[in-house]
Amino acid sequence: MDREYIEAMPGVAGVAGSTWLAPESAGFPTLEGDRSADVLVVGGGLTGALVARKLSAAGRHVILLERRRIASGTTGHSTAKVTALHGDAWRTLLGSHGRDDVRAWAKANLAAVDELCSIAVDLGVECGLRRLSAHLVAGDDAASADFDAHLDALVSAALPATPAPSPFGRPSALLAGQALVDPAAFVMAVVSALGAGAEAYEGTPVRSLAHDGAGWRAECDRGSISAPVVVMADHFPVHDTGAFFTRLFPYAHHAIEFAPREAIADGMWMQVGGDEITLRPTLDPSGTWVAGGQRVRVASVDDERKAYTDLAASVTRLLGDCEVVRHWSAHDHETPDGLPFIGEAPLGRGLFMAAGFAGWGMTKGVVASGIIADAIEGRTHPVADFVSPSRVPGLDEAAVLARENATVGREFVGGHLTSRRGKAHDDSVAGGTCTHLGCETKWNAAEGTVDCPCHGSRFGRHGDVIYGPASKDIESAQ
């Protein structure tokens, strides 16, 4: 199984697939037979790898399962900016949460930058680690006029950001001591170094997860795992005990690797307002950069190729002509209150989850690993209650929930009342029924995948699950 699932499609500039997944990597075996462990970790991305590292170091027998290849999901398709500077998220959080809680969350994300860097150094492998500053930059006139409010929000959240000049002629703020990393190389190094107390398997999707006596049993294609504790670090919880499909909203984050004509000032650059471009250098000695663009609700547009065309046009407007080298995207989830769901799942004793990172998983995933490992080891993390999956939604979240779930309702009803021809594709299962809750799937003309517009499940063209919440493949008619 290839690490990359995005296909080359006509009408999209550059090579298809993440720059982090282009190199070959060592593989891990596929699970065969029935096994048991102290802890089962579902998902071989950043969060799952770090949970496995922490718990195996504490003496627990850990088994980690990955549906496809280690680090090939959202982690391997991120832009991999390791920073607590999360765009305008801090201003939004301060508007709906207490300042002390927001400051504690910001402190945890700042510490996550240092923790990831420390782990990379301890592993002693080449994973592209580099410390540098992150910059928030106004993206248009409106954001420029309002930029003091964005800077004030960072200061209120106790993030040590300061005003700084930018090469783009607009106000900016600088947060020093952030980092870049090759996320796939980092996660591969973490999993490879787990040691004798842990086992890792790939090509092993969990098809179902259910109570088994005092613990849990995961059924896979060629075997099963029994464990008293399960950690769902799998993008979307494979066993949804809290109707999270109504509270995790799927968005696609598109990225391009490009070669600029002119040099770009070093650092990470993130626009607030305007086209909301993010920029970071790659490790390529030729001097390429990665640009991320505005998020798009999964399968909500007629032709996803436009997202890449628009992103390249935004980069050109900002920097001048550039050559697109690669393109890829990741699906990620947003939540009603802007905070992830991390900790023990509702009604699931010994069942833990981490989801809803909203595009900033390189720090939130590190924090999540600490929260979950602490809980399993009987400790209480300082921000555990703030991001608990069992927290009660507030009144401010009602409008977001209503809007997002109205979209789901329209897609579900519309898909069953109208012709499938607009979403179907001759050489794929597109237009068929998603195995999660029965919505009609759509062909992604930019990436050769089959996507569900309701809850974001993603399938290969012949029906194999790439992302959940679906756990079962779509049966191909071929």
Secondary structure, DSSP 4 states (H G I P E B T S, - for coil): --S--PPP-TT--SEES-GGGSS-----PPP-EEEE-SEEEE--SHHHHHHHHHHHHTT--EEEE-SSSTT-STGGGS--EE-S--TTHHHHHHHHS-HHHHHHHHHHHHHHHHHHHHHHHHHT--S--EEEEEEEEE-SHHHHHTHHHHHHHHHHTT---EEE--TTSS-EEEEEEEEE--HHHHHHHHHHT--TTEEEE-S--EEEEEEETTEEEEEESSEEEEESEEEE-SSS-SS-SS-GGGT-EEEEEEEEEEEESS---SSEEEEESTT--EEEE-S-TT--EEEE---EETT-SS-THHHHHHHHHHHHHHH--EEEEEEEEEEEEE-TTS--EEEEPTT-TTEEEEE--TT-HHHHHHHHHHHHHHHHTT---TTTTTT-TTPPPPGGGHHHHHHHHHHHHHHHHHHHHS-STTT--TTS-TTSB-TTT-PBPEEETTTTEEE-TTT--EEETTS-EEESS--SPPPP--
